[in-house]
């Protein structure tokens, strides 16, 4: 039995986790999903309905279920007193370096997890190196189980080096979805096992369309060139840069924005201030079939991520891979791992971040050139077909998981490694 620890389940923006879980189930892996919070999204994807695993929801806030938290910790203490005390010492050491309510909440959740895991659980695998990894790590020490990690974006670039280093040192392995992430983590913990496993596509669902592309060139106001962007409305996504670039375009275009998030109100205000009456369509949250339909109806996919003030950044957004798979050229900023999939001048265009002028120039060159879009779209389909397959990624992951699921000893150091202070 495998326990997969996630921030929340199901989440509309984390299809890569759901696809991985579904693929593991197809391989015969019995698992439990452990979610640190209950779902808040109004939309789910078809893959969520295909997953059979039960979900263990932990109390998001300890005050939500204080008796459950207390009972969980008492049960964990009685079962494995020495292990529980080792986990407590580890947590107190972390708390001294990061005295936050969040750190207290993580240990509280870990006690519930340790007490309520299915008895035949062999291993914990945590998606994201921040909160889920902390809960999994404390619970693993309490129970004597091994744990592994999957790192993605914000969780890698905004956590303290000491925390990442120690989590990696105690894990059987870590997988991450970009070479940039892998290299960063390996610099932090050279002796840790860190493997690159790209998020793959379900190539059945995202099979290339039989036809793609259009003759639109921005000259006809009744048939404008269709731009598409998909993502959460938050600072690191740079949607404000996209809107300012749109204001510089001369041809007739329409932009569809699929997403939601805390920056939606200021983005709508910026759109109004720039005078985009009817030029920007706010689609909200959509499920995968609806997004796939938009890929096939659009002419260009645009994404403009940046490195945020707190260091947060994208890894490699799945929407870019999905767009390329449907023959949609991508115009994006040269940030983080985007150059690992988008080849400038081959399957799309890459421009500097924070430059509406450079983005507008790249868009203008493709808005008026349907033949170039067709060429780039063909190359994008070929690029995605070379790899980026969810089944191949799960094969890599299973190779790493098998020793733990088969009961092999955990080759990890003590939970309190010598000389690993702040």
C-alpha positions as CSV (number, residue, x, y, z in Angstrom):
1,X,0.0,0.0,0.0
2,X,1.3,3.4,-1.0
3,X,0.1,6.7,0.7
4,X,0.3,9.7,-1.6
5,X,0.3,13.0,0.4
6,X,-1.0,16.1,-1.4
7,X,-2.0,19.6,-0.4
8,X,-5.6,19.2,-1.5
9,X,-7.6,16.8,-3.6
10,X,-9.0,17.1,-6.1
11,X,-7.6,20.3,-7.5
12,X,-8.3,21.6,-10.9
13,X,-4.8,23.1,-11.3
14,X,-2.9,19.9,-10.4
15,X,-4.0,17.5,-13.1
16,X,-0.4,16.1,-13.3
17,X,-0.9,14.6,-9.8
18,X,-4.2,13.1,-10.7
19,X,-2.8,11.7,-14.0
20,X,0.1,10.1,-12.1
21,X,-2.2,8.5,-9.5
22,X,-4.5,7.2,-12.2
23,X,-1.5,5.7,-14.1
24,X,-0.3,4.1,-10.8
25,X,-3.7,2.5,-10.3
26,X,-3.6,1.1,-13.9
27,X,-0.3,-0.6,-13.0
28,X,-2.0,-2.3,-10.1
29,X,-0.7,-0.1,-7.3
30,X,-3.1,0.0,-4.3
31,X,-2.9,3.5,-2.7
32,X,-4.5,5.9,-0.4
33,X,-4.6,9.7,-1.1
34,X,-3.9,11.8,1.9
35,X,-5.1,15.3,1.5
36,X,-4.1,18.2,3.9
37,X,-7.3,20.1,3.0
38,X,-10.7,19.5,1.4
39,X,-11.4,20.6,-2.1
40,X,-12.5,24.1,-2.9
41,X,-12.5,24.1,-6.7
42,X,-15.9,24.1,-8.5
43,X,-14.6,22.0,-11.4
44,X,-13.1,18.5,-11.6
45,X,-11.5,16.7,-14.6
46,X,-12.5,13.3,-16.0
47,X,-9.3,11.8,-14.6
48,X,-10.5,12.5,-11.1
49,X,-13.6,10.3,-11.7
50,X,-11.4,7.5,-13.0
51,X,-9.4,7.3,-9.7
52,X,-10.6,4.7,-7.3
53,X,-8.3,5.3,-4.3
54,X,-9.9,6.4,-1.0
55,X,-9.1,9.9,0.3
56,X,-8.0,10.5,3.9
57,X,-8.7,14.1,4.7
58,X,-6.6,15.5,7.5
59,X,-7.9,18.4,9.6
60,X,-6.7,21.5,7.7
61,X,-6.6,23.5,11.0
62,X,-6.0,21.8,14.3
63,X,-8.9,23.7,15.9
64,X,-11.2,22.1,13.4
65,X,-10.9,18.7,15.1
66,X,-8.9,19.1,18.3
67,X,-10.1,15.8,19.8
68,X,-9.1,13.9,16.6
69,X,-5.7,15.5,16.7
70,X,-5.1,14.7,20.3
71,X,-6.4,11.1,19.9
72,X,-4.1,10.7,16.8
73,X,-1.0,11.8,18.7
74,X,-1.8,9.7,21.8
75,X,-2.3,6.6,19.5
76,X,1.0,7.3,17.7
77,X,2.8,7.7,21.0
78,X,1.4,4.5,22.4
79,X,2.2,2.5,19.3
80,X,5.8,3.6,18.8
81,X,6.9,5.7,21.8
82,X,10.6,6.0,20.8
83,X,9.8,6.8,17.2
84,X,7.2,9.4,18.3
85,X,9.7,11.1,20.5
86,X,12.2,11.1,17.7
87,X,9.7,12.8,15.5
88,X,8.8,15.3,18.3
89,X,12.5,16.2,18.7
90,X,12.9,16.7,14.9
91,X,9.8,18.9,14.9
92,X,11.0,21.0,17.8
93,X,14.3,21.5,16.1
94,X,12.5,22.7,13.0
95,X,10.1,24.9,15.0
96,X,13.1,26.7,16.6
97,X,14.3,27.7,13.2
98,X,10.8,28.5,11.8
99,X,8.5,29.3,14.7
100,X,5.2,29.6,12.7
101,X,1.6,28.5,13.1
102,X,2.0,26.5,9.9
103,X,4.9,24.5,11.3
104,X,2.7,23.6,14.4
105,X,-0.1,22.6,12.1
106,X,2.1,20.3,10.1
107,X,3.1,18.3,13.2
108,X,-0.5,18.1,14.3
109,X,-1.5,16.7,10.9
110,X,1.4,14.3,11.0
111,X,0.1,12.7,14.2
112,X,-3.3,12.2,12.7
113,X,-1.7,10.7,9.6
114,X,0.5,8.3,11.6
115,X,-2.5,7.1,13.6
116,X,-5.0,6.8,10.7
117,X,-2.8,5.3,7.9
118,X,-4.1,2.0,6.6
119,X,-2.2,-0.7,8.5
120,X,-0.7,-2.2,5.4
121,X,0.9,1.1,4.3
122,X,4.5,0.5,3.2
123,X,5.6,4.0,2.0
124,X,4.7,7.7,1.9
125,X,5.1,9.7,-1.2
126,X,4.6,13.5,-0.9
127,X,3.9,15.9,-3.7
128,X,5.5,19.3,-3.0
129,X,8.5,19.9,-0.8
130,X,6.8,22.3,1.6
131,X,3.8,21.4,3.7
132,X,3.0,17.9,2.3
133,X,6.7,16.9,2.6
134,X,6.9,18.1,6.2
135,X,3.7,16.2,7.2
136,X,5.0,13.0,5.5
137,X,8.5,13.3,7.0
138,X,7.2,13.7,10.6
139,X,4.7,10.9,10.1
140,X,7.4,8.6,8.5
141,X,9.6,9.1,11.6
142,X,6.7,8.4,13.9
143,X,5.8,5.1,12.1
144,X,9.2,3.9,10.9
145,X,8.0,4.1,7.3
146,X,10.1,5.4,4.5
147,X,9.1,8.5,2.4
148,X,9.9,10.0,-0.9
149,X,9.3,13.4,-2.5
150,X,8.1,15.0,-5.7
151,X,9.2,18.7,-6.1
152,X,7.5,21.1,-8.5
153,X,7.8,24.9,-8.4
154,X,7.1,27.2,-5.5
155,X,7.9,24.4,-3.0
156,X,11.4,24.2,-4.4
157,X,12.2,27.9,-4.8
158,X,10.7,29.5,-1.7
159,X,11.7,27.2,1.1
160,X,14.8,27.6,3.3
161,X,17.9,25.7,2.1
162,X,18.3,24.0,5.4
163,X,14.8,22.6,5.2
164,X,15.1,21.3,1.7
165,X,18.5,19.8,2.4
166,X,17.3,17.8,5.4
167,X,14.1,16.6,3.8
168,X,16.1,15.4,0.8
169,X,18.7,13.7,3.1
170,X,16.0,11.7,4.9
171,X,14.1,10.7,1.7
172,X,14.6,7.5,-0.3
173,X,14.5,9.7,-3.4
174,X,13.1,12.8,-4.8
175,X,11.7,13.3,-8.3
176,X,11.2,16.7,-9.9
177,X,9.7,17.8,-13.2
178,X,12.4,20.0,-14.7
179,X,16.1,19.9,-15.2
180,X,16.4,23.4,-13.6
181,X,14.7,22.0,-10.5
182,X,16.9,18.9,-10.4
183,X,20.1,20.9,-10.7
184,X,19.1,23.3,-7.9
185,X,18.2,20.5,-5.5
186,X,21.3,18.6,-6.3
187,X,23.4,21.6,-5.5
188,X,21.6,21.8,-2.1
189,X,22.0,18.1,-1.3
190,X,24.7,16.5,-3.5
191,X,24.4,13.1,-1.8
192,X,20.6,12.9,-2.2
193,X,18.9,10.9,-4.9
194,X,17.2,13.4,-7.2
195,X,15.8,12.2,-10.5
196,X,14.2,14.2,-13.4
197,X,10.8,12.9,-14.3
198,X,8.9,15.2,-16.6
199,X,5.1,15.5,-16.2
200,X,3.8,13.5,-19.2
201,X,0.6,13.8,-21.1
202,X,-2.2,11.3,-21.5
203,X,-1.5,10.8,-25.2
204,X,-4.9,9.2,-25.8
205,X,-6.7,12.3,-24.5
206,X,-4.3,14.7,-26.0
207,X,-3.8,13.0,-29.3
208,X,-2.9,15.4,-32.1
209,X,-5.9,16.8,-34.0
210,X,-6.5,15.7,-37.5
211,X,-6.2,19.3,-38.7
212,X,-5.0,22.4,-37.0
213,X,-4.1,26.0,-37.8
214,X,-6.1,28.7,-39.6
215,X,-5.6,31.4,-42.2
216,X,-6.4,34.2,-39.8
217,X,-3.9,37.0,-40.1
218,X,-5.4,39.8,-38.0
219,X,-6.7,41.8,-40.9
220,X,-10.4,40.9,-40.5
221,X,-12.2,42.4,-37.5
222,X,-15.0,39.9,-37.9
223,X,-12.5,36.9,-37.6
224,X,-9.7,38.0,-35.3
225,X,-6.7,35.9,-34.5
226,X,-7.4,33.8,-31.3
227,X,-4.9,34.0,-28.5
228,X,-5.2,31.7,-25.5
229,X,-3.7,31.6,-22.0
230,X,-4.3,29.3,-19.1
231,X,-3.2,29.6,-15.5
232,X,-3.9,30.7,-12.0
233,X,-4.2,34.5,-11.6
234,X,-1.2,35.1,-9.3
235,X,1.8,37.4,-9.5
236,X,4.3,34.7,-10.9
237,X,2.1,34.1,-13.9
238,X,2.7,37.7,-15.3
239,X,-0.8,38.1,-16.8
240,X,-0.4,41.9,-16.4
241,X,2.6,41.7,-18.9
242,X,0.4,39.9,-21.3
243,X,-2.4,42.5,-21.1
244,X,0.1,45.3,-21.6
245,X,1.6,43.5,-24.7
246,X,-1.9,43.0,-26.1
247,X,-2.4,46.8,-26.0
248,X,0.6,47.2,-28.3
249,X,-0.7,44.9,-31.0
250,X,-2.0,46.5,-34.2
251,X,-3.9,43.5,-35.8
252,X,-7.3,42.2,-34.8
253,X,-7.0,39.7,-32.0
254,X,-9.0,38.3,-29.1
255,X,-7.6,36.8,-26.0
256,X,-9.2,34.1,-23.9
257,X,-8.0,33.7,-20.3
258,X,-8.8,30.4,-18.6
259,X,-8.2,30.6,-14.9
260,X,-9.0,32.0,-11.5
261,X,-7.1,33.3,-8.5
262,X,-6.3,36.2,-6.2
263,X,-5.2,38.6,-9.0
264,X,-8.4,38.3,-11.0
265,X,-9.9,41.6,-9.8
266,X,-6.8,43.8,-10.5
267,X,-6.3,42.1,-13.9
268,X,-9.9,42.8,-14.9
269,X,-9.4,46.4,-13.8
270,X,-6.2,46.6,-15.9
271,X,-8.0,45.2,-18.9
272,X,-10.7,47.8,-18.5
273,X,-8.2,50.6,-18.1
274,X,-6.5,49.5,-21.3
275,X,-9.8,49.7,-23.2
276,X,-10.1,46.0,-24.1
277,X,-13.9,46.0,-24.7
278,X,-14.8,42.6,-26.0
279,X,-11.1,41.8,-26.7
280,X,-10.5,39.8,-23.6
281,X,-12.7,36.8,-22.7
282,X,-12.7,35.6,-19.1
283,X,-13.5,31.9,-19.2
284,X,-13.1,31.0,-15.5
285,X,-12.3,27.5,-14.4
286,X,-12.8,24.8,-17.1
287,X,-12.4,21.1,-17.2
288,X,-9.9,19.3,-19.4
289,X,-12.3,18.6,-22.3
290,X,-13.3,22.3,-22.5
291,X,-9.6,23.4,-22.4
292,X,-8.7,20.9,-25.1
293,X,-11.4,22.3,-27.3
294,X,-10.0,25.8,-26.8
295,X,-6.5,24.6,-27.7
296,X,-8.0,23.3,-31.0
297,X,-10.0,26.5,-31.7
298,X,-7.1,28.9,-31.0
299,X,-4.2,30.2,-33.1
300,X,-1.5,31.0,-30.5
301,X,-0.9,30.0,-26.9
302,X,0.7,32.7,-24.7
303,X,2.2,32.3,-21.2
304,X,4.2,35.0,-19.5
305,X,5.6,33.8,-16.2
306,X,8.1,35.7,-14.1
307,X,10.2,35.1,-11.0
308,X,8.0,36.7,-8.2
309,X,9.4,38.9,-5.5
310,X,9.5,36.0,-3.0
311,X,11.4,33.8,-5.5
312,X,8.2,31.9,-6.5
313,X,8.2,30.7,-10.1
314,X,6.8,28.2,-12.4
315,X,8.4,24.8,-13.0
316,X,7.2,23.6,-16.4
317,X,3.4,24.4,-16.7
318,X,1.6,21.4,-18.1
319,X,-0.6,23.7,-20.2
320,X,2.4,24.5,-22.4
321,X,2.9,20.8,-23.2
322,X,-0.8,20.3,-23.8
323,X,-1.0,23.3,-26.1
324,X,2.0,22.0,-28.2
325,X,0.4,18.6,-28.4
326,X,-2.6,20.2,-30.2
327,X,-0.5,22.0,-32.8
328,X,-0.7,25.3,-31.0
329,X,2.5,27.4,-31.2
330,X,3.6,28.8,-27.9
331,X,4.9,32.3,-27.2
332,X,6.3,32.5,-23.7
333,X,8.8,34.2,-21.5
334,X,12.3,32.7,-21.0
335,X,11.8,31.7,-17.4
336,X,12.6,28.6,-15.4
337,X,12.2,25.4,-17.5
338,X,10.2,26.8,-20.4
339,X,13.2,26.5,-22.7
340,X,13.3,22.7,-21.9
341,X,10.1,22.3,-24.0
342,X,9.7,25.4,-26.2
343,X,12.4,25.7,-28.8
344,X,12.7,29.4,-29.9
345,X,11.9,29.7,-33.6
346,X,11.1,26.0,-33.9
347,X,7.9,25.3,-31.9
348,X,7.3,28.8,-30.6
349,X,8.9,32.0,-29.5
350,X,10.7,32.8,-26.2
351,X,11.1,36.4,-25.0
352,X,12.5,38.1,-21.9
353,X,10.2,38.4,-18.9
354,X,8.7,41.7,-17.9
355,X,8.9,43.1,-21.4
356,X,5.5,43.9,-23.0
357,X,7.3,45.3,-26.0
358,X,9.3,42.1,-26.7
359,X,6.2,40.0,-26.2
360,X,4.1,42.2,-28.5
361,X,6.8,42.0,-31.2
362,X,6.9,38.2,-31.0
363,X,3.1,38.0,-31.1
364,X,2.8,40.4,-34.0
365,X,5.2,38.3,-36.0
366,X,3.0,35.3,-35.7
367,X,-0.4,37.0,-35.7
368,X,0.1,38.1,-39.3
369,X,1.9,34.9,-40.5
370,X,-0.5,31.8,-40.6
371,X,2.2,29.8,-42.5
372,X,4.7,30.3,-39.7
373,X,2.1,29.3,-37.1
374,X,1.5,26.1,-39.1
375,X,5.2,25.3,-39.2
376,X,5.7,25.9,-35.5
377,X,2.6,23.9,-34.7
378,X,3.8,20.9,-36.6
379,X,7.1,21.1,-34.8
380,X,5.4,21.3,-31.4
381,X,3.4,18.1,-32.1
382,X,6.6,16.4,-33.0
383,X,8.4,17.7,-29.9
384,X,5.8,16.4,-27.5
385,X,5.6,13.1,-29.3
386,X,9.3,12.5,-28.6
387,X,8.6,12.2,-24.9
388,X,6.3,13.8,-22.3
389,X,4.3,10.7,-21.8
390,X,2.6,10.0,-18.5
391,X,3.1,6.2,-18.8
392,X,6.9,6.7,-19.3
393,X,7.1,8.9,-16.3
394,X,5.2,6.5,-14.1
395,X,7.5,3.7,-15.2
396,X,10.4,5.8,-13.9
397,X,8.6,6.5,-10.7
398,X,7.7,2.9,-10.1
399,X,11.3,1.8,-10.6
400,X,12.1,4.1,-7.7
401,X,9.1,3.1,-5.6
402,X,9.3,-0.7,-5.9
403,X,12.1,-1.3,-3.3
404,X,10.0,0.6,-0.7
405,X,6.7,-1.2,-1.7
406,X,8.5,-4.5,-1.6
407,X,9.8,-3.9,1.9
408,X,13.5,-3.2,1.2
409,X,15.3,-1.4,4.1
410,X,15.3,2.4,3.9
411,X,18.8,3.7,2.9
412,X,18.4,7.0,4.7
413,X,20.4,8.7,7.4
414,X,19.2,9.5,10.9
415,X,16.3,12.0,11.0
416,X,18.7,14.3,12.9
417,X,21.9,14.3,10.7
418,X,25.0,15.5,12.4
419,X,26.2,18.9,11.4
420,X,23.0,20.0,9.6
421,X,22.2,23.0,11.7
422,X,20.9,26.2,10.3
